[in-house]
Amino acid sequence: MNQRAAAGAALAAAALLALGAALAARAQSQINASPSPIPIGVSASGNTSTAWFNDPSSRQAVACQTVQAPGGPLVGVHCVAGRLP
């Protein structure tokens, strides 16, 4: 192999290495931090309503209850979570 061919091959290898390093710096793991609850039921009685959710990935059940003032605005929301067996 002559000197020009060797220099060209070395330049091409350096360019590929630089490109690989640039692409590797951009590759980052992504964390899915959003929960994925599935609604499993709702009920209402009087001025309260309750909704149940299941998150299969964490094996949790969540129940949220809303309370509304009689004939008025929403007073609050209270949620509790429990681990499923």
Secondary structure as GFF3:
##gff-version 3
##sequence-region A 1 85
A	DSSP	alpha_helix	3	26	.	.	.	ID=ss1
A	DSSP	beta_strand	38	45	.	.	.	ID=ss2
A	DSSP	beta_strand	48	55	.	.	.	ID=ss3
A	DSSP	beta_strand	60	68	.	.	.	ID=ss4
A	DSSP	beta_strand	74	83	.	.	.	ID=ss5
###
